[in-house]
Amino acid sequence: MRAFDDYFRNGLIHEGRIKSGGQFSYSYTFLYFENGFLIINPRILQQEVTDYFERYLMQLVQHEGAYQIFYNKFFRQFNTEIQEL
């Protein structure tokens, strides 16, 4: 969903803030629009992220190709730091 990427993901990751009036609220379902503002339930967001991460880890364990792709990307990005240890 483009609004989620624009308001929450990009804002939190790149700017450390929720953009364009996006809000967290425990009173709504996962994604809710009200008066042009995107509102997200943080409890459900946390559960969705946890579930996704667990599925990703399971894929790494069960599929050698997926693990190899992860390993290559990780090594390429952090090789310098690993060598310093």
GIJOPE-V426911 format. One line per field, one symbol per residue. phi: phi as a letter, one per 30 degrees, with the letter a starting at -180 (. if undefined). burial: + if it has 9 or more other C-alpha atoms within 8 Angstrom, else -. Layout:
phi: ???
burial: ???
This chain:
phi: .ddddddceddddcbiadchidbcaddbdecbcbhicdcbddddedddddddddddddddddbedddddeeddddddceeddddd
burial: ---+++++++++-----++--++-++-+++++----++++++-++-------------++-----++--+---+----+------
